[in-house]
Amino acid sequence: MRAEQSRGRRYPEPAHPYRSCYARDRDRIIHSRAFRRLEAKTQVFTTRYSDHFRNRLTHTLEVAQIARTVAAALGLNAELAEALALVHDIGHPPFGHAGEKKLNELMLARGGHFNHNLHALRIVEQFEQRYLDFPGLNLSFEVREGIIKHSRDYSAAEFPQLAEYLLDLRPLLEAQLIDCVDEIAYNTADIDDALEAELLDLAVLRKEVSFFGELYAQVHAVHPAAREKLKFNEALKRVLDALATDLIETTEHRVLASGASSVDDLRRAPKRLAGFSDAAARRNRELKRFLFAHIYNHAAIAEDRDRSVKCLEELFAYFLQTRGSMPASYEELARKEARHVIVCDYIAGMTDQFLLRQHHEYFGNSSLGKSTTPH
């Protein structure tokens, strides 16, 4: 996607003298409050185990780094891919996917829904207030489209409010890459952090994830006397490299085989073209299965996750029932829109620790400092 062919911004702006529209989008995302809040949102492990774990922000930076590499190798627009990677998690509520699932349950009970990608669009369109001339960040059409379409398709009949985003067409190739790159980043990083947390049995990993086991055996054959942690690091690095390489090669092969010669051709393809080969997809699933079986559902993590999500549920009910309990700006919005929608927006914007402090303030039984939540 060439920047000069962008469909532009909702509120027209003159071009910048030395930054493309996607470079400006990237910079606006990085300077947003929602982006900064990612630093205080847990990825999987909290600092009670170590200070070295990924949080939602450092995970996002790793996704952006891989996205740039993959996009550049394919000759795509690396600035657009980077902007999409940096914004892809900006709509996550506290406690990751567990928090998202609970918010969605609470909204479904009231005839609504919650989805972190759709919430991210609300953030960049409405909630961020930094500029004199327009609400939100006024991002380019392609970044806004990629926010909602990078990981799934939407029906115009079911989501009429999204009709402007070409729902009958595929997203740009730069956007199609993001979901795969995200999986590469968190599958490998979560294995790394699990070892740091001393929740990972390396022998079990080598046995159950044959892909990792084979690469570890190759490393051990060359460096039999090396420290175990360094051999682990090298094997995991090779896992990441192999998955990224497969994504590049498979996507290139599919695009060439499709006969597409323009962005419009790619948009009209019958299915998405970016992705892993069948073999790499199996390896990726193997990693995921291991993480769910041994890490995400580990008792130490599940207990904290469930307690934290319970705090979220109780706060939702309290704000919903208690007029004047939210900040004045949200209370004002709640007089114009359904209160449960504004309560959801307020909670979704919280960091993990802020939500737990709020819960402690109103209920006095916070599990402050103990939240540990898988994405």
Secondary structure, 3 states (H helix, E strand, C coil): CCHHHCCCECCCCCCCCCCCHHHHHHHHHHCCHHHHHHHHCECCCCCCCCCCCCEHHHHHHHHHHHHHHHHHHCCCCHHHHHHHHHHCCCCCCCCHHHHHHHHHHHHHCCCCCCCHHHHHHHHHHHHCCCCCCCCCCCCEHHHHHHHHHCCCCCCCCCCHHHHHHCCCCCCCHHHHHHHHHHHHHHHHHHHHHHHHCCCCCHHHHHHHCHHHHHHHHHHHHHCCCCCHHHHHHHHHHHHHHHHHHHHHHHHHHHHHHHCCCCHHHHHCCCCCCCCCCHHHHHHHHHHHHHHHHHHHCCHHHHHHHHHHHHHHHHHHHHHHHCCCCCCHHHHHHHCCCCHHHHHHHHHHCCCHHHHHHHHHHHHCCCCCCCCCCCC
